[in-house]
Every structure is written in structure tokens, then in C-alpha cells.
Amino acid sequence: MRGMDIFCVQETRGSWAHILKYMRLLLRNYWVRASFGNGCGGIITFISKASAPIDSDIVEQVIVVGRAHSVRISSDNFQQVTYN
């Protein structure tokens, strides 16, 4: 049974240093795209490496720092855009 392909976390507190330290086991199986606001919450999107094995197929666009971003995953066969 495959796990969840994409999951989004909102109102996070922390930094990339926290992701690398406390979520290192998740990083084995998931790519991470994040936007942290200055003095406010942030957002993190986890993308399964089983679903998107090539990191360069994932493009993040920050819409509002710490509040909104889009993640586009594309290959020869499909394209998916997730807004968080």
C-alpha cells in the first residue's frame, strides 16, 4: 500500500534548520517545499519521492511569503499543481 502522495502543512513555526533536524526521517521519502514568513507562520508541502522521483520536476512558486505558494509537478505524462 502506498502512502500519501502530497500533504500540506499550514501555520508552521520554524525554519529549514528545524526541518533538516526534526523531519530528517521524512526526508528519505519526501521532497519538501516550504515558505516561512518573517515573524509569522509558514507553510510546508511534502511530495512523495515515489510519485515524483526527480526533484527537478517539482517547481515551487511563492505567492505570499509564509502564506501561500504553488507546487507544480510535471513529467512527460502529467502535470499537477497544488496550492497551499
PECORQUI-V46888 format. One record per pair of residues at least 24 apart in sequence whose C-alpha atoms are under 8 Angstrom apart, sorted by sequence separation. I is the first residue (numbers start at 0). J is the second residue. D is the distance in Angstrom with one decimal. If there is no record, write none. Layout:
# PECORQUI-V46888
{{I & J & D} {I & J & D}}
This chain:
# PECORQUI-V46888
{{11 & 35 & 7.9} {30 & 54 & 7.3} {41 & 65 & 4.0} {42 & 66 & 6.5} {40 & 65 & 6.0} {41 & 66 & 6.0} {42 & 67 & 7.3} {39 & 65 & 7.1} {40 & 66 & 7.4} {44 & 70 & 8.0} {12 & 39 & 7.5} {32 & 59 & 7.0} {34 & 61 & 7.1} {12 & 40 & 5.3} {13 & 41 & 7.9} {36 & 64 & 5.4} {37 & 65 & 7.6} {11 & 40 & 5.1} {12 & 41 & 6.3} {35 & 64 & 6.4} {36 & 65 & 3.9} {10 & 40 & 4.6} {11 & 41 & 4.8} {34 & 64 & 5.9} {35 & 65 & 4.3} {36 & 66 & 7.3} {9 & 40 & 7.6} {10 & 41 & 5.3} {11 & 42 & 5.8} {34 & 65 & 4.9} {35 & 66 & 7.9} {9 & 41 & 6.3} {10 & 42 & 6.1} {11 & 43 & 7.4} {34 & 66 & 7.5} {9 & 42 & 4.6} {34 & 67 & 7.9} {8 & 42 & 5.6} {9 & 43 & 6.6} {34 & 68 & 7.5} {7 & 42 & 7.4} {8 & 43 & 5.1} {7 & 43 & 5.9} {8 & 44 & 6.3} {7 & 44 & 4.5} {6 & 44 & 5.9} {7 & 45 & 6.3} {32 & 70 & 7.8} {5 & 44 & 7.1} {6 & 45 & 5.3} {44 & 83 & 7.3} {5 & 45 & 5.5} {6 & 46 & 6.9} {43 & 83 & 8.0} {5 & 46 & 4.6} {42 & 83 & 7.1} {4 & 46 & 5.9} {5 & 47 & 6.1} {4 & 47 & 4.8} {3 & 47 & 7.2} {4 & 49 & 7.8} {4 & 50 & 6.2} {9 & 83 & 7.5} {8 & 83 & 7.9} {7 & 83 & 6.4}}
